[in-house]
Amino acid sequence: MDDVLSFLKSYWKVLAGIVATIALVFKLDNLVEALRRWVALGAVQPKGSSGLLLSEAWGWGLAFGVVALLASLGLCVKLFLESRALKREQEARGEIMGKTLRGMMWAANRIANQLYPLAERPPFAFEKVSWSFHVESDGETRVTAQYLIRAYERPLHFWRMMVGAEPDAPGVDFLDSLGFKVQDAGGDRVAYLLRRNDSHRKEVSIFFLPQISPQEPARSIAISYTWPGMIKRLLTRGDEEFSFTLESRTQVSEVEYSFLFHPKLHSAYALDCRRESAEIQGERLDVKTGESGWKGWSYGVKNAPAEGFTYQLRLTAKRN
């Protein structure tokens, strides 16, 4: 039924347009005659014309020109009004989306604070932490992280995580713009709620479904996202610092951070990586080679200090 009504509506519009066009053409003769008489009074005379009365061909040409001009002006006014209405509608939608998002983040923070008050850290411990950064030739960076996480002394409901980039990098509106994903190797046992949504800083609470009990083995959680132009500071200013803090309640058996750069970046820049934090027993910083000519560095620590200990690495780039 809807298809039939749509067809009849389209048919009526076409028919009305044809009828209006025919009616307009038959009435244009009056406009043509008026234009010819107007020119005859000396108001307008086409270049090269020798007669006092505008020819019929010129008259029809001017008539169609007047009609086209009026139609164009009408169309411009229509488009202008539609554009203003669309802009107002988009602004209203943006306000509703922003209000909805703020409400969701407020609810997510209430849930998190109900489970663990602000003064209390969630009871978790990492057994292994692994991060890798694959930097494309334009600075776009694919980030993947792997965590082995377990409950410490009592059930673990969620874990808070930050995702961010330096202010030099382009900002992003939403996590979906980064292709952000959280996965549990054991199945569909995680979900996340957004707690903070700044252009360069996002914070999420990753909830474990079900909760992790102290008797359970560690769960393997994978996080991935791609940030466009993430290392813009490195390529424009020549240096960029990466810092990460381990909030684990116990030492972490194995920590690894690796950076791999596209071959074009190695051709254009002299890249280097060094430690900025105090030396830690058993740490290493090795040159790493990946597939297809990608090269970089791998930083690793065995039995890494945690409880809020911060690690700092500095990348530098000089144009060749």
N, C-alpha and C positions, 0 to 999 in steps of 0.2 A: 504493500500500500504506500509506503514512504517513497519507494522508487517511482511509482506512478505519479504521486503528487509533485515530486522533484522534477520529473519530465514535463508535466503540465505547466509548472512555474517557469521553467526555462523556455518552453515553447511560447508562453504568453509574453515573456520579455522580448524574444526575437520578433514576434508578430507586432508588438507595440512599437518596437524600434523601426520596423519597415514602414508601418503606417505613418509614424511621425516623420520619417525621412521623405516619404512621398508628399505629405501635406506641406512640408517645408519647401520642397522644390517648387511646388505649384504656387506658393506664395512669394517666392523669391523674385518673381517678375516685377512686383511692386517695388521691392528694394532696388532692383537693377534700374528701373526707370527713375527713381528718386536720385540715385547716385549720378546717373547721366545728366539729369537736370541741374544737380548741384555743381558738377564740373562745368556745365555750360555757363553758369553764372560767374565763372572765373576763380572759384575757390581752389580747384585742383586741375592740373593739366599734365598728363603723362608726357615724359620726355620724348621728343620726336614726333609728337602728335600735331597735326596741322588743322584738324577740324575743331569747331567750337563745341560740338556735341560729342560726348564720349561715345565711342562705338559700342555696339551691343556686346561684343566679345569682351571688351575691357570692363564693361558694366557687370557682366556675369562674374568676371574674375575678381573684381573688387567686392562683389556681394559675397562670394564664397570666402574671400579673405576676412571680411567683417564677421561672418558667421563663425569661421574657424577661430578668430581672435576671442570672440565672446565665449565660445565653447572652452577654449584654453584657460581663460580667466576663471570661468566657472569651475573647471576641473582643479585648478590651483587652489581656489578657495576651499573646495571640497576636501582635497588632500591635506591642506593646512589644518582644517577643523578635525579631520580624522586623526592626523598626527598628534594634535594636542590632546584629543580624547584618549588615544593610545598611551601617550606619555603619562597622563593622569592615572590611567588604569594600571600601568606598570609601577608607578610610584606607590599606589595603594597596595598592590600585590607585594612589593618589596617591603613595605611596612608590616604587612601581615606575616610575611615569611620571617622577618627579623624578630617580630614579637613571638612567633611560634618557636623559633630557634632558641631565643633567650629563655622562654618558659621551659623548654626541654632541658637546657643546661642547668637551670635552677633546680629542676626536679632531680637531675642526675647527681648534682652536688648534695642535695638533701638525702638521697638514698645512700651515697657514699659516707656522708657524715653520720648517718644513723648507724651504719654498720661499724664504722671506726671513727670515733671523735677526732677532731682536728689535731689534738695533741697526741694522738696515738697513731703510730705507723702500722699499716697492714702487716700481719705476721707471715712474711714470705722469705724464702731463701733461694738463691740461684745456685745451681750446680754447674751450669755452663752458660756463657754469653758469647754470641758471635754476631758481629755486624760486618757487612760488606757494602762498599760504595763503588758503583760502576759509573764512571764519569764519561759522558759522550763528548764529541768534539765541540758541541755548542754549549757545554756546561750542564746540560740536563743530566740528572743523577738518579740512577736506579738504586734504591736502598732496600736491602733485605736483612732481616735480623732473626736470630734463632735463640730462644731461651729455654732452658730446662729449669722449671720453677716448681717448688714444693712448698707445702705449708710448714710453718715453724711453730711448734708447740700447741697450736690450736687451729681450727678450721680457717681456710683462706677463701673469702668470698670474691674478692676482686683485687686488681693490681692497677695502679695508675701509671700512665705513660705519657711522655711529651714527644711531640713531633715538631721540628722547627727548622728554620734557615736564617742566615744572616740578613740584616735589613737591605743589603745590596742586591740580594736575590729578588726575583719577582714575587709579589705576594699572591696568595691563592685564597679564594673565598671559602671553599668547602673541602672537606677531606675527600669527597668523591672526585674532585678535580685532580687529586694526586693518585687516584686509583688505589686508595688505602684499603688494605685487607689484613684481617687477623684470622689465623687458622690454627686449629688444634690437630696435631698429628693423629690423635686417637679418635677423631670423629667430630661431629658438630656439637662441640661442648663449650663454645665461647660466644660471647656477644659483647659489643662495646657501646657505651654511651658517651656522647661528647660533653665535656665539662668546660672547655674554653675554646674560643674560635677566633683568635686574632689572625691577621693576614699572614704573619710569619711565625706564629706559635699556636699549636693545637694541643689540647690535652684531652685524653680519653681515659675512661675507666673500663678496663677489660674484665668482664664478669665471667666467672667459671661456672659452668652449668653441667653437673652440679658442683657445689663447692669442693675444694680440695681438702681432704682431712689429713691430719699429721701422719696417719698410718699409710697413706698412699705413696706410691713412687712418684718421682717428678714428672710433670707433664711437659710435653714439647710444644711450644707455642711459636708460630712463625708470623712475622710481620713484614709487609712489603708495601712500598709506595714509590712513586717517581715524582721528583720535584724539578720543574723546568728552571734552568739557569741557577741551580742551587749553589754552585761555587763561583758565581759571578765575581765576588770579591777577589778570589784567588787569581782570576784571569785579568782583572782590571787593576787591582792594587798590588798584586804580587804576593799576597800572603793571606792565609785563613786558618783560624784555630778551630779545632774540633775538641770538645771536652765532653766527658761522660762521667756520670756519678753512679756508683754501685750502692744501692740502698739495701742490699741483701743483709739479713740478720747474721749471716755467717760468711766466712771466706768463700770465694768462688773458685772451684777447682780449676777452671779453664776460662780465660777471657781472650778473645781475638777480635781485632779491628783491622780490616784490610781496605785498601784503596787501589783501584785499578783504573788507569787512564787510557783513553782511546789513542791509537798510534799517531793520529794527527796532532794531538796535544803534545806528545813527546817531540814531534818534528818542529812545532812552533815554539815550545818553551823548554827551558831547563828546569825540570821539576825536582823537588826534594821534600823529604819528610824528616822531622826530628821530634824528640821528646821535649816537652816543656815542664812536666811535673817532676817531682823528685824521683831519683832512681829507686827502683823497687827490686828487691832480690828475685832473681829468676826471670826477669822480663827480657824480651828480645824485640828487635826491630829488624826485619829481614826484607830484602828485595824480593818481590813476588812477580812471577810471569804467568799470565793467563793465556787464553786461546786467542788466535787471530792477531797476535802482536800486542795485546793489551799488557801493560806493565805498571807496577806500582810498588806498594809496601804492605807488609803485614806486621802488625804489632800484637804481641801475645804475652800473657802472664799466667803462670801456674800458681795456684793457691793465692789468688789475688786478694789484697786487702779490700774490705767492703765497709759496711756500716757508714755509708755516706762518703767514702773516699772518692776523690775526683781525679781523673786521668786527663792529661792534656797532650795533644799532638798538634804540631804546626806544619802546615803545608806551605811551600813557597814555590813561586814560578817566575822565571826571568825569560824574556823573549830572546830567542836565538838570533 
